[in-house]
Amino acid sequence: MDLANDGTNDERDAHKKSEVFHISGNHLSQGVISNTTPELPTGQPAVPKKVNKMQRLRNNIGFWILGLCNNYGYVIMLSAAFDILSRNFNENEDKKTDQDDEPFCNPMSTGAILIADIIPSLCIKLLSPVLPLGANLRVILVVIFSVLSYLMTALSFARWVSFLGVIFASASSGLGEATFLSYSSRFSDSDTISFWSSGTGGAGLIGSISYAGLTQLGLSPRVTLLVMLIVPVIMAITFWIVLAPPKIDVATITPLMQPNEPSTGDEIISYQTVREPEIGLTLREKSILMKGLLGFMIPLAVVYFAEYLINQALFELVYFPGIWLSHNEQYRWYQVDYQLGVLISRSSVKWIKIKALWILPLLQIINLLLVFVEALKNYLPNIWIMLLIVFYEGLLGGAAYVNTFDQIYRKYEDRVRGFCLGAASIADALGITLSGFSSVLLHNVLCDIISKKQR
């Protein structure tokens, strides 16, 4: 009997084994690794540590605030789109005139602002899964981009500078969403996804109502945007102070074992306490996951395409003359009404879950047709019915977002969850981007029709 070899085997068998998932073909198969490294701290498992109630509360509140701050600038730019493209950006000139009795078309569609507000976000979301940047550096960039967006848009001396400010807002929002959604997977004991979604919904309502409210009180759009500089400051405080950083032990494996390969006990080359819960995924593994995500991403993209076509191509053309609101003011309050619906539905996932995601794009397309006909025919008797339609539109959009990411969070294992959440965020950006280009074309067609009617 080889006593030396037998002792080695006994020692090897004494170690606890942990499971990781390896993607093979079209499914996840299990491989086994052994925690044999001497660097492994005694008694520390390769899972996130439990958090107490106070830490859980901090994390939930923190992700709500992060969702609010991350989407705030994006919402502000869309709420200010009609003003940015108008001549009255430096002053508050919302006083009603005789011209308010006729629909007015800006020479450029607010869809142009939407394009500038979403394409950088889409590009960053596409690159985010492969960017070799840690969470701290990413958040620093998010904060810097946010500050630049408010400053450049507020202090612009030409329209192209305003557009550059909108681009920075988009970059901040896109990088922030991909970063924070992925980061949320590290807080397994907290309801971070639902609170994040609720916070993004809150950004829509608070952002749109703060912009509409401050301008309604007499502040110019320029001054209103400068006031918003407090938002990136709040984001930084929340991420580095409010959140309770997760302490996660993660095995770094090179290479990942094949499913049918026998364990030698030497697969782990290091063991360290870091803040990344996921073992690195290969390009092939990521492509397999992306195929599985299409069932979530396509319905979400269609919902966002329809609703942003309504918001950026049709809102500015749906006008009710002879009431207490000017044309610019009606546009702003449509945005507030829409965001109220988004907030309510994004905050409802703990009580109302929608499994049939495919029905949401169908309902949103019906909304698009209703508002399109109103822009052409003015068939609605008053603004209240229009506000009801817009509110319902927001409910559908918020429900699509929160239920999509909630289902992804629950379906995928810890190892791949962060990647899946970040990758799926491409869907809404893609739908909005297509909507932005379509909005410009639709705006031009409808404005030609409206101008011919007025002759």
C-alpha positions as a Markdown table, in Angstrom:
| # | Residue | x | y | z |
|---|---|---|---|---|
| 1 | Met | 0.0 | 0.0 | 0.0 |
| 2 | Asp | 1.3 | 3.5 | -0.9 |
| 3 | Leu | 0.8 | 5.3 | 2.4 |
| 4 | Ala | 1.9 | 8.7 | 1.0 |
| 5 | Asn | -0.5 | 8.5 | -1.9 |
| 6 | Asp | -3.3 | 7.3 | 0.4 |
| 7 | Gly | -2.7 | 10.3 | 2.7 |
| 8 | Thr | -2.9 | 12.7 | -0.2 |
| 9 | Asn | -6.3 | 11.2 | -1.2 |
| 10 | Asp | -7.7 | 11.4 | 2.3 |
| 11 | Glu | -6.6 | 15.0 | 2.5 |
| 12 | Arg | -8.1 | 15.8 | -0.9 |
| 13 | Asp | -11.4 | 14.1 | 0.1 |
| 14 | Ala | -11.6 | 16.1 | 3.3 |
| 15 | His | -12.0 | 19.4 | 1.5 |
| 16 | Lys | -15.5 | 20.7 | 0.7 |
| 17 | Lys | -16.5 | 20.7 | -2.8 |
| 18 | Ser | -18.5 | 23.5 | -4.5 |
| 19 | Glu | -20.4 | 23.5 | -7.7 |
| 20 | Val | -20.1 | 25.9 | -10.7 |
| 21 | Phe | -22.0 | 25.9 | -13.9 |
| 22 | His | -20.4 | 25.4 | -17.2 |
| 23 | Ile | -22.2 | 26.1 | -20.5 |
| 24 | Ser | -22.0 | 23.3 | -22.9 |
| 25 | Gly | -24.0 | 23.3 | -26.1 |
| 26 | Asn | -27.4 | 24.9 | -25.3 |
| 27 | His | -27.6 | 24.1 | -21.6 |
| 28 | Leu | -25.8 | 24.7 | -18.3 |
| 29 | Ser | -24.1 | 21.5 | -17.0 |
| 30 | Gln | -22.4 | 21.1 | -13.7 |
| 31 | Gly | -18.7 | 20.7 | -13.1 |
| 32 | Val | -17.0 | 20.2 | -9.7 |
| 33 | Ile | -14.1 | 22.1 | -8.3 |
| 34 | Ser | -12.2 | 21.6 | -5.1 |
| 35 | Asn | -11.2 | 24.3 | -2.7 |
| 36 | Thr | -7.7 | 23.2 | -2.1 |
| 37 | Thr | -5.8 | 26.5 | -2.2 |
| 38 | Pro | -3.9 | 27.5 | 1.0 |
| 39 | Glu | -5.1 | 31.1 | 0.5 |
| 40 | Leu | -8.7 | 30.1 | 1.3 |
| 41 | Pro | -9.7 | 31.8 | 4.6 |
| 42 | Thr | -10.9 | 29.2 | 7.1 |
| 43 | Gly | -14.7 | 28.9 | 7.3 |
| 44 | Gln | -15.5 | 31.4 | 4.5 |
| 45 | Pro | -17.9 | 30.0 | 1.9 |
| 46 | Ala | -17.8 | 30.9 | -1.8 |
| 47 | Val | -21.2 | 32.7 | -1.5 |
| 48 | Pro | -22.3 | 36.2 | -0.5 |
| 49 | Lys | -22.3 | 36.7 | 3.2 |
| 50 | Lys | -25.7 | 37.2 | 4.9 |
| 51 | Val | -26.6 | 40.8 | 5.7 |
| 52 | Asn | -28.6 | 42.0 | 8.7 |
| 53 | Lys | -31.8 | 44.0 | 8.4 |
| 54 | Met | -30.2 | 47.4 | 8.6 |
| 55 | Gln | -27.7 | 46.5 | 5.8 |
| 56 | Arg | -30.6 | 45.1 | 3.7 |
| 57 | Leu | -32.5 | 48.4 | 4.3 |
| 58 | Arg | -29.5 | 50.4 | 3.3 |
| 59 | Asn | -29.1 | 48.4 | 0.1 |
| 60 | Asn | -32.7 | 48.6 | -0.9 |
| 61 | Ile | -32.9 | 52.3 | -0.3 |
| 62 | Gly | -29.5 | 52.8 | -2.0 |
| 63 | Phe | -30.6 | 51.0 | -5.2 |
| 64 | Trp | -33.8 | 53.0 | -5.2 |
| 65 | Ile | -31.8 | 56.2 | -5.1 |
| 66 | Leu | -29.3 | 54.9 | -7.7 |
| 67 | Gly | -32.2 | 54.1 | -10.1 |
| 68 | Leu | -33.6 | 57.6 | -9.5 |
| 69 | Cys | -30.3 | 59.4 | -10.1 |
| 70 | Asn | -29.2 | 57.2 | -13.0 |
| 71 | Asn | -32.3 | 57.9 | -15.1 |
| 72 | Tyr | -32.9 | 61.5 | -13.9 |
| 73 | Gly | -30.7 | 63.2 | -16.5 |
| 74 | Tyr | -32.1 | 61.1 | -19.3 |
| 75 | Val | -35.7 | 62.1 | -18.3 |
| 76 | Ile | -34.8 | 65.8 | -17.9 |
| 77 | Met | -33.3 | 65.9 | -21.4 |
| 78 | Leu | -36.5 | 64.4 | -22.9 |
| 79 | Ser | -38.7 | 66.7 | -20.8 |
| 80 | Ala | -36.7 | 69.7 | -22.0 |
| 81 | Ala | -36.5 | 68.5 | -25.6 |
| 82 | Phe | -39.2 | 70.8 | -26.9 |
| 83 | Asp | -37.5 | 73.8 | -25.1 |
| 84 | Ile | -34.0 | 72.9 | -26.4 |
| 85 | Leu | -35.3 | 72.9 | -29.9 |
| 86 | Ser | -37.3 | 76.1 | -29.5 |
| 87 | Arg | -36.0 | 79.6 | -29.5 |
| 88 | Asn | -37.0 | 80.3 | -25.9 |
| 89 | Phe | -34.4 | 78.1 | -24.1 |
| 90 | Asn | -32.7 | 81.0 | -22.3 |
| 91 | Glu | -35.9 | 82.6 | -21.0 |
| 92 | Asn | -39.3 | 81.4 | -19.8 |
| 93 | Glu | -41.7 | 82.5 | -22.6 |
| 94 | Asp | -44.6 | 80.2 | -21.9 |
| 95 | Lys | -47.2 | 83.0 | -22.0 |
| 96 | Lys | -50.0 | 82.1 | -24.3 |
| 97 | Thr | -50.3 | 83.9 | -27.6 |
| 98 | Asp | -52.8 | 83.9 | -30.4 |
| 99 | Gln | -50.6 | 81.4 | -32.2 |
| 100 | Asp | -51.4 | 78.9 | -29.5 |
| 101 | Asp | -54.7 | 78.2 | -31.1 |
| 102 | Glu | -53.0 | 76.4 | -33.9 |
| 103 | Pro | -50.8 | 73.3 | -33.7 |
| 104 | Phe | -47.1 | 74.2 | -34.0 |
| 105 | Cys | -44.3 | 72.1 | -35.4 |
| 106 | Asn | -40.7 | 72.7 | -34.5 |
| 107 | Pro | -38.5 | 72.6 | -37.6 |
| 108 | Met | -36.7 | 69.7 | -35.9 |
| 109 | Ser | -38.5 | 66.8 | -34.2 |
| 110 | Thr | -37.9 | 66.1 | -30.5 |
| 111 | Gly | -37.0 | 62.7 | -31.8 |
| 112 | Ala | -33.6 | 64.3 | -32.6 |
| 113 | Ile | -33.1 | 64.8 | -28.9 |
| 114 | Leu | -34.2 | 61.2 | -28.3 |
| 115 | Ile | -31.5 | 60.0 | -30.8 |
| 116 | Ala | -28.8 | 62.0 | -29.0 |
| 117 | Asp | -30.2 | 60.7 | -25.7 |
| 118 | Ile | -30.1 | 57.0 | -26.5 |
| 119 | Ile | -27.5 | 56.1 | -29.1 |
| 120 | Pro | -24.5 | 56.6 | -26.8 |
| 121 | Ser | -26.4 | 54.7 | -24.2 |
| 122 | Leu | -26.9 | 51.8 | -26.6 |
| 123 | Cys | -23.3 | 51.7 | -27.7 |
| 124 | Ile | -22.1 | 51.7 | -24.1 |
| 125 | Lys | -24.5 | 48.9 | -23.1 |
| 126 | Leu | -23.3 | 46.8 | -26.1 |
| 127 | Leu | -19.7 | 47.3 | -25.0 |
| 128 | Ser | -20.3 | 47.1 | -21.2 |
| 129 | Pro | -20.2 | 43.3 | -20.8 |
| 130 | Val | -16.6 | 43.2 | -22.2 |
| 131 | Leu | -15.3 | 46.5 | -20.7 |
| 132 | Pro | -12.4 | 45.6 | -18.3 |
| 133 | Leu | -13.5 | 48.3 | -15.8 |
| 134 | Gly | -14.3 | 47.7 | -12.1 |
| 135 | Ala | -17.5 | 49.0 | -10.5 |
| 136 | Asn | -15.9 | 51.9 | -8.8 |
| 137 | Leu | -14.2 | 53.3 | -11.9 |
| 138 | Arg | -17.5 | 52.9 | -13.9 |
| 139 | Val | -19.5 | 54.8 | -11.3 |
| 140 | Ile | -16.8 | 57.6 | -11.3 |
| 141 | Leu | -17.4 | 57.9 | -15.1 |
| 142 | Val | -21.1 | 57.9 | -14.6 |
| 143 | Val | -21.0 | 60.8 | -12.2 |
| 144 | Ile | -18.6 | 62.8 | -14.4 |
| 145 | Phe | -20.7 | 62.3 | -17.5 |
| 146 | Ser | -23.8 | 63.4 | -15.6 |
| 147 | Val | -22.2 | 66.6 | -14.4 |
| 148 | Leu | -21.0 | 67.4 | -17.9 |
| 149 | Ser | -24.5 | 66.8 | -19.3 |
| 150 | Tyr | -26.2 | 69.4 | -17.1 |
| 151 | Leu | -23.5 | 72.0 | -17.5 |
| 152 | Met | -23.1 | 71.7 | -21.3 |
| 153 | Thr | -26.9 | 71.8 | -21.9 |
| 154 | Ala | -27.6 | 74.6 | -19.5 |
| 155 | Leu | -24.6 | 76.8 | -20.6 |
| 156 | Ser | -24.7 | 76.0 | -24.3 |
| 157 | Phe | -24.2 | 78.9 | -26.8 |
| 158 | Ala | -25.2 | 76.8 | -29.8 |
| 159 | Arg | -27.6 | 74.0 | -30.5 |
| 160 | Trp | -24.7 | 71.5 | -31.2 |
| 161 | Val | -23.4 | 72.1 | -27.6 |
| 162 | Ser | -26.8 | 71.3 | -26.2 |
| 163 | Phe | -26.8 | 68.1 | -28.2 |
| 164 | Leu | -23.4 | 67.3 | -26.8 |
| 165 | Gly | -24.8 | 67.7 | -23.3 |
| 166 | Val | -27.6 | 65.4 | -24.2 |
| 167 | Ile | -25.0 | 62.8 | -25.4 |
| 168 | Phe | -23.2 | 62.9 | -22.1 |
| 169 | Ala | -26.5 | 62.4 | -20.3 |
| 170 | Ser | -27.1 | 59.3 | -22.5 |
| 171 | Ala | -23.6 | 58.0 | -21.8 |
| 172 | Ser | -24.1 | 58.4 | -18.1 |
| 173 | Ser | -27.5 | 56.7 | -18.1 |
| 174 | Gly | -26.3 | 53.8 | -20.3 |
| 175 | Leu | -23.2 | 53.0 | -18.4 |
| 176 | Gly | -25.0 | 53.4 | -15.1 |
| 177 | Glu | -27.8 | 51.0 | -16.0 |
| 178 | Ala | -25.4 | 48.3 | -17.2 |
| 179 | Thr | -23.2 | 48.8 | -14.2 |
| 180 | Phe | -25.9 | 48.9 | -11.4 |
| 181 | Leu | -28.0 | 46.1 | -12.9 |
| 182 | Ser | -24.9 | 43.8 | -12.9 |
| 183 | Tyr | -23.9 | 45.1 | -9.5 |
| 184 | Ser | -27.3 | 44.2 | -8.1 |
| 185 | Ser | -26.5 | 40.5 | -8.5 |
| 186 | Arg | -24.1 | 40.8 | -5.5 |
| 187 | Phe | -26.9 | 41.5 | -3.1 |
| 188 | Ser | -28.7 | 38.2 | -3.0 |
| 189 | Asp | -30.4 | 39.0 | 0.4 |
| 190 | Ser | -31.9 | 42.3 | -0.8 |
| 191 | Asp | -34.7 | 43.2 | -3.2 |
| 192 | Thr | -32.4 | 45.3 | -5.3 |
| 193 | Ile | -34.0 | 44.7 | -8.7 |
| 194 | Ser | -37.4 | 45.8 | -7.6 |
| 195 | Phe | -36.1 | 48.8 | -5.7 |
| 196 | Trp | -33.8 | 49.7 | -8.7 |
| 197 | Ser | -36.8 | 49.5 | -11.0 |
| 198 | Ser | -39.0 | 51.5 | -8.7 |
| 199 | Gly | -36.2 | 54.2 | -8.5 |
| 200 | Thr | -35.9 | 54.4 | -12.3 |
| 201 | Gly | -39.7 | 54.9 | -12.4 |
| 202 | Gly | -39.4 | 57.5 | -9.7 |
| 203 | Ala | -36.8 | 59.3 | -11.9 |
| 204 | Gly | -39.3 | 59.6 | -14.6 |
| 205 | Leu | -42.0 | 61.2 | -12.4 |
| 206 | Ile | -39.7 | 63.3 | -10.2 |
| 207 | Gly | -37.6 | 64.4 | -13.1 |
| 208 | Ser | -40.4 | 65.4 | -15.4 |
| 209 | Ile | -42.5 | 67.0 | -12.7 |
| 210 | Ser | -39.5 | 68.9 | -11.3 |
| 211 | Tyr | -38.7 | 70.3 | -14.7 |
| 212 | Ala | -42.3 | 71.1 | -15.6 |
| 213 | Gly | -42.9 | 72.5 | -12.1 |
| 214 | Leu | -39.8 | 74.8 | -11.9 |
| 215 | Thr | -40.4 | 76.2 | -15.3 |
| 216 | Gln | -44.1 | 76.7 | -14.5 |
| 217 | Leu | -43.0 | 78.7 | -11.4 |
| 218 | Gly | -41.0 | 81.0 | -13.6 |
| 219 | Leu | -37.4 | 79.6 | -13.8 |
| 220 | Ser | -35.9 | 79.5 | -17.2 |
| 221 | Pro | -35.0 | 76.1 | -18.7 |
| 222 | Arg | -31.3 | 77.1 | -18.4 |
| 223 | Val | -31.5 | 77.8 | -14.6 |
| 224 | Thr | -33.7 | 74.7 | -14.0 |
| 225 | Leu | -30.9 | 72.5 | -15.5 |
| 226 | Leu | -28.3 | 74.1 | -13.3 |
| 227 | Val | -30.4 | 73.2 | -10.3 |
| 228 | Met | -30.2 | 69.6 | -11.3 |
| 229 | Leu | -26.5 | 69.4 | -10.6 |
| 230 | Ile | -27.3 | 68.1 | -7.2 |
| 231 | Val | -28.4 | 64.8 | -8.7 |
| 232 | Pro | -24.9 | 63.3 | -9.6 |
| 233 | Val | -23.7 | 64.4 | -6.1 |
| 234 | Ile | -26.5 | 62.4 | -4.5 |
| 235 | Met | -25.6 | 59.4 | -6.7 |
| 236 | Ala | -21.9 | 59.4 | -5.6 |
| 237 | Ile | -22.9 | 59.7 | -1.9 |
| 238 | Thr | -25.4 | 56.8 | -2.3 |
| 239 | Phe | -22.9 | 54.4 | -4.0 |
| 240 | Trp | -19.9 | 54.9 | -1.7 |
| 241 | Ile | -21.7 | 55.7 | 1.6 |
| 242 | Val | -25.3 | 54.5 | 1.7 |
| 243 | Leu | -24.7 | 51.0 | 0.2 |
| 244 | Ala | -23.3 | 48.3 | 2.4 |
| 245 | Pro | -20.6 | 46.8 | 0.2 |
| 246 | Pro | -21.1 | 43.0 | -0.2 |
| 247 | Lys | -18.2 | 40.8 | 0.9 |
| 248 | Ile | -18.0 | 37.9 | -1.5 |
| 249 | Asp | -15.5 | 35.1 | -1.7 |
| 250 | Val | -14.9 | 34.0 | -5.2 |
| 251 | Ala | -12.8 | 31.2 | -6.7 |
| 252 | Thr | -10.7 | 32.1 | -9.7 |
| 253 | Ile | -10.5 | 29.1 | -12.0 |
| 254 | Thr | -8.1 | 28.6 | -14.9 |
| 255 | Pro | -9.2 | 26.7 | -16.9 |
| 256 | Leu | -12.8 | 25.9 | -16.2 |
| 257 | Met | -13.2 | 22.1 | -16.1 |
| 258 | Gln | -15.0 | 20.3 | -18.9 |
| 259 | Pro | -18.1 | 18.4 | -17.7 |
| 260 | Asn | -16.6 | 14.9 | -18.3 |
| 261 | Glu | -13.1 | 15.7 | -17.2 |
| 262 | Pro | -12.1 | 14.0 | -13.9 |
| 263 | Ser | -11.2 | 16.3 | -11.0 |
| 264 | Thr | -7.6 | 16.4 | -10.0 |
| 265 | Gly | -8.1 | 18.8 | -7.1 |
| 266 | Asp | -5.7 | 21.4 | -8.7 |
| 267 | Glu | -8.2 | 23.4 | -10.7 |
| 268 | Ile | -8.2 | 26.4 | -8.4 |
| 269 | Ile | -5.1 | 28.5 | -8.7 |
| 270 | Ser | -6.2 | 31.3 | -6.3 |
| 271 | Tyr | -8.8 | 32.1 | -3.8 |
| 272 | Gln | -9.5 | 35.7 | -2.8 |
| 273 | Thr | -12.1 | 37.9 | -1.2 |
| 274 | Val | -13.3 | 40.2 | -3.9 |
| 275 | Arg | -16.5 | 42.0 | -4.9 |
| 276 | Glu | -17.2 | 40.1 | -8.1 |
| 277 | Pro | -19.7 | 37.2 | -7.7 |
| 278 | Glu | -19.2 | 35.8 | -11.2 |
| 279 | Ile | -16.6 | 33.5 | -12.7 |
| 280 | Gly | -15.5 | 34.9 | -16.0 |
| 281 | Leu | -17.6 | 33.8 | -19.0 |
| 282 | Thr | -16.1 | 33.0 | -22.4 |
| 283 | Leu | -17.3 | 34.6 | -25.6 |
| 284 | Arg | -19.0 | 31.3 | -26.6 |
| 285 | Glu | -20.8 | 31.1 | -23.2 |
| 286 | Lys | -22.0 | 34.7 | -23.6 |
| 287 | Ser | -23.4 | 34.1 | -27.1 |
| 288 | Ile | -25.4 | 31.1 | -25.8 |
| 289 | Leu | -26.8 | 33.1 | -23.0 |
| 290 | Met | -27.7 | 35.9 | -25.5 |
| 291 | Lys | -29.8 | 33.5 | -27.6 |
| 292 | Gly | -31.8 | 32.5 | -24.5 |
| 293 | Leu | -32.4 | 36.1 | -23.6 |
| 294 | Leu | -34.1 | 37.0 | -26.9 |
| 295 | Gly | -37.4 | 35.9 | -25.6 |
| 296 | Phe | -37.2 | 38.6 | -23.0 |
| 297 | Met | -35.5 | 41.3 | -25.1 |
| 298 | Ile | -37.7 | 41.3 | -28.2 |
| 299 | Pro | -41.0 | 42.1 | -26.3 |
| 300 | Leu | -39.2 | 44.8 | -24.3 |
| 301 | Ala | -37.7 | 46.4 | -27.4 |
| 302 | Val | -41.1 | 46.5 | -29.1 |
| 303 | Val | -42.8 | 48.1 | -26.1 |
| 304 | Tyr | -40.2 | 50.8 | -25.9 |
| 305 | Phe | -40.2 | 51.4 | -29.7 |
| 306 | Ala | -44.0 | 52.1 | -29.6 |
| 307 | Glu | -44.1 | 54.2 | -26.5 |
| 308 | Tyr | -41.1 | 56.4 | -27.5 |
| 309 | Leu | -42.6 | 56.9 | -30.9 |
| 310 | Ile | -45.7 | 58.3 | -29.1 |
| 311 | Asn | -43.6 | 60.4 | -26.8 |
| 312 | Gln | -41.1 | 61.9 | -29.2 |
| 313 | Ala | -43.0 | 62.0 | -32.5 |
| 314 | Leu | -46.6 | 62.6 | -31.4 |
| 315 | Phe | -46.7 | 64.4 | -28.1 |
| 316 | Glu | -45.6 | 67.7 | -29.6 |
| 317 | Leu | -48.3 | 67.4 | -32.3 |
| 318 | Val | -51.2 | 66.6 | -29.9 |
| 319 | Tyr | -52.4 | 70.0 | -28.8 |
| 320 | Phe | -55.7 | 71.2 | -27.2 |
| 321 | Pro | -56.2 | 74.9 | -27.9 |
| 322 | Gly | -58.1 | 77.3 | -25.6 |
| 323 | Ile | -57.2 | 75.7 | -22.3 |
| 324 | Trp | -55.0 | 76.9 | -19.4 |
| 325 | Leu | -51.8 | 75.3 | -20.7 |
| 326 | Ser | -49.7 | 76.6 | -23.6 |
| 327 | His | -48.2 | 74.2 | -26.2 |
| 328 | Asn | -44.9 | 73.9 | -24.5 |
| 329 | Glu | -46.6 | 73.3 | -21.1 |
| 330 | Gln | -48.9 | 70.6 | -22.5 |
| 331 | Tyr | -45.8 | 68.7 | -23.9 |
| 332 | Arg | -44.2 | 68.9 | -20.4 |
| 333 | Trp | -47.2 | 67.6 | -18.6 |
| 334 | Tyr | -47.7 | 64.8 | -21.0 |
| 335 | Gln | -44.2 | 63.7 | -20.0 |
| 336 | Val | -45.2 | 64.0 | -16.3 |
| 337 | Asp | -48.4 | 61.9 | -16.8 |
| 338 | Tyr | -46.5 | 59.2 | -18.7 |
| 339 | Gln | -43.8 | 59.0 | -16.0 |
| 340 | Leu | -46.4 | 58.7 | -13.3 |
| 341 | Gly | -47.7 | 55.5 | -15.0 |
| 342 | Val | -44.2 | 54.2 | -15.3 |
| 343 | Leu | -43.5 | 54.8 | -11.6 |
| 344 | Ile | -46.6 | 53.0 | -10.5 |
| 345 | Ser | -46.1 | 49.9 | -12.6 |
| 346 | Arg | -42.3 | 49.7 | -12.0 |
| 347 | Ser | -43.0 | 49.7 | -8.3 |
| 348 | Ser | -45.7 | 47.0 | -8.4 |
| 349 | Val | -43.7 | 43.8 | -9.2 |
| 350 | Lys | -43.8 | 42.6 | -5.6 |
| 351 | Trp | -47.6 | 42.4 | -5.8 |
| 352 | Ile | -48.4 | 42.0 | -9.5 |
| 353 | Lys | -46.3 | 39.8 | -11.8 |
| 354 | Ile | -46.9 | 39.5 | -15.5 |
| 355 | Lys | -45.6 | 36.2 | -17.0 |
| 356 | Ala | -47.0 | 36.7 | -20.5 |
| 357 | Leu | -44.6 | 39.4 | -21.6 |
| 358 | Trp | -45.7 | 39.2 | -25.2 |
| 359 | Ile | -49.1 | 40.8 | -24.5 |
| 360 | Leu | -47.5 | 44.1 | -23.5 |
| 361 | Pro | -46.1 | 45.1 | -26.9 |
| 362 | Leu | -49.5 | 44.4 | -28.5 |
| 363 | Leu | -51.3 | 46.7 | -26.1 |
| 364 | Gln | -48.6 | 49.4 | -26.6 |
| 365 | Ile | -49.0 | 49.3 | -30.4 |
| 366 | Ile | -52.7 | 49.9 | -29.9 |
| 367 | Asn | -51.8 | 53.0 | -27.9 |
| 368 | Leu | -49.6 | 54.1 | -30.7 |
| 369 | Leu | -52.4 | 53.9 | -33.2 |
| 370 | Leu | -54.8 | 55.8 | -30.9 |
| 371 | Val | -52.4 | 58.7 | -30.4 |
| 372 | Phe | -51.4 | 58.7 | -34.1 |
| 373 | Val | -55.0 | 59.2 | -35.2 |
| 374 | Glu | -55.4 | 62.0 | -32.6 |
| 375 | Ala | -52.4 | 63.8 | -34.0 |
| 376 | Leu | -54.0 | 63.6 | -37.5 |
| 377 | Lys | -57.7 | 64.0 | -36.8 |
| 378 | Asn | -58.0 | 65.7 | -33.3 |
| 379 | Tyr | -60.9 | 63.4 | -32.5 |
| 380 | Leu | -60.6 | 63.5 | -28.7 |
| 381 | Pro | -63.0 | 66.0 | -27.0 |
| 382 | Asn | -60.7 | 67.2 | -24.3 |
| 383 | Ile | -57.2 | 66.8 | -22.8 |
| 384 | Trp | -58.3 | 64.6 | -20.0 |
| 385 | Ile | -58.9 | 61.6 | -22.2 |
| 386 | Met | -55.5 | 62.1 | -23.8 |
| 387 | Leu | -53.9 | 62.2 | -20.3 |
| 388 | Leu | -55.7 | 58.9 | -19.5 |
| 389 | Ile | -54.2 | 57.3 | -22.6 |
| 390 | Val | -50.8 | 58.6 | -21.8 |
| 391 | Phe | -51.0 | 57.3 | -18.2 |
| 392 | Tyr | -51.9 | 53.9 | -19.5 |
| 393 | Glu | -49.0 | 54.0 | -21.9 |
| 394 | Gly | -46.7 | 54.6 | -19.0 |
| 395 | Leu | -48.2 | 51.7 | -17.1 |
| 396 | Leu | -47.5 | 49.3 | -19.9 |
| 397 | Gly | -43.9 | 50.5 | -20.4 |
| 398 | Gly | -43.1 | 50.3 | -16.7 |
| 399 | Ala | -44.6 | 46.8 | -16.4 |
| 400 | Ala | -42.6 | 45.5 | -19.4 |
| 401 | Tyr | -39.3 | 46.8 | -17.9 |
| 402 | Val | -39.7 | 45.5 | -14.3 |
| 403 | Asn | -41.3 | 42.1 | -15.2 |
| 404 | Thr | -38.6 | 41.4 | -17.8 |
| 405 | Phe | -35.7 | 42.0 | -15.4 |
| 406 | Asp | -37.5 | 40.3 | -12.5 |
| 407 | Gln | -38.0 | 37.2 | -14.6 |
| 408 | Ile | -34.3 | 37.2 | -15.7 |
| 409 | Tyr | -33.1 | 37.7 | -12.2 |
| 410 | Arg | -35.1 | 34.7 | -11.0 |
| 411 | Lys | -34.4 | 32.4 | -13.9 |
| 412 | Tyr | -30.6 | 32.6 | -14.1 |
| 413 | Glu | -28.0 | 31.3 | -11.6 |
| 414 | Asp | -25.7 | 33.6 | -9.7 |
| 415 | Arg | -22.7 | 32.9 | -11.9 |
| 416 | Val | -24.4 | 34.3 | -15.1 |
| 417 | Arg | -27.1 | 36.5 | -13.6 |
| 418 | Gly | -25.0 | 39.7 | -13.6 |
| 419 | Phe | -24.1 | 39.3 | -17.3 |
| 420 | Cys | -27.7 | 38.5 | -18.2 |
| 421 | Leu | -29.1 | 41.5 | -16.5 |
| 422 | Gly | -26.6 | 43.8 | -18.0 |
| 423 | Ala | -26.9 | 42.3 | -21.5 |
| 424 | Ala | -30.7 | 42.4 | -21.5 |
| 425 | Ser | -30.6 | 46.2 | -20.8 |
| 426 | Ile | -29.6 | 46.5 | -24.5 |
| 427 | Ala | -33.2 | 45.7 | -25.5 |
| 428 | Asp | -34.9 | 48.9 | -24.3 |
| 429 | Ala | -32.0 | 51.0 | -25.7 |
| 430 | Leu | -32.3 | 49.3 | -29.1 |
| 431 | Gly | -36.1 | 49.9 | -29.2 |
| 432 | Ile | -35.7 | 53.5 | -28.2 |
| 433 | Thr | -33.0 | 54.1 | -30.8 |
| 434 | Leu | -35.1 | 52.7 | -33.6 |
| 435 | Ser | -38.0 | 54.9 | -32.3 |
| 436 | Gly | -35.8 | 58.0 | -32.4 |
| 437 | Phe | -35.0 | 57.7 | -36.1 |
| 438 | Ser | -38.6 | 56.8 | -36.9 |
| 439 | Ser | -39.8 | 59.8 | -34.8 |
| 440 | Val | -37.9 | 62.2 | -37.0 |
| 441 | Leu | -39.4 | 60.7 | -40.2 |
| 442 | Leu | -42.9 | 60.6 | -38.8 |
| 443 | His | -42.6 | 64.1 | -37.4 |
| 444 | Asn | -41.7 | 65.5 | -40.9 |
| 445 | Val | -44.6 | 63.6 | -42.5 |
| 446 | Leu | -47.2 | 64.7 | -40.0 |
| 447 | Cys | -46.0 | 68.3 | -40.0 |
| 448 | Asp | -46.4 | 68.5 | -43.7 |
| 449 | Ile | -49.9 | 67.2 | -43.4 |
| 450 | Ile | -50.8 | 69.7 | -40.6 |
| 451 | Ser | -49.3 | 72.6 | -42.5 |
| 452 | Lys | -51.3 | 71.8 | -45.6 |
| 453 | Lys | -54.5 | 71.8 | -43.4 |
| 454 | Gln | -53.7 | 75.2 | -42.1 |
| 455 | Arg | -53.3 | 76.8 | -45.5 |
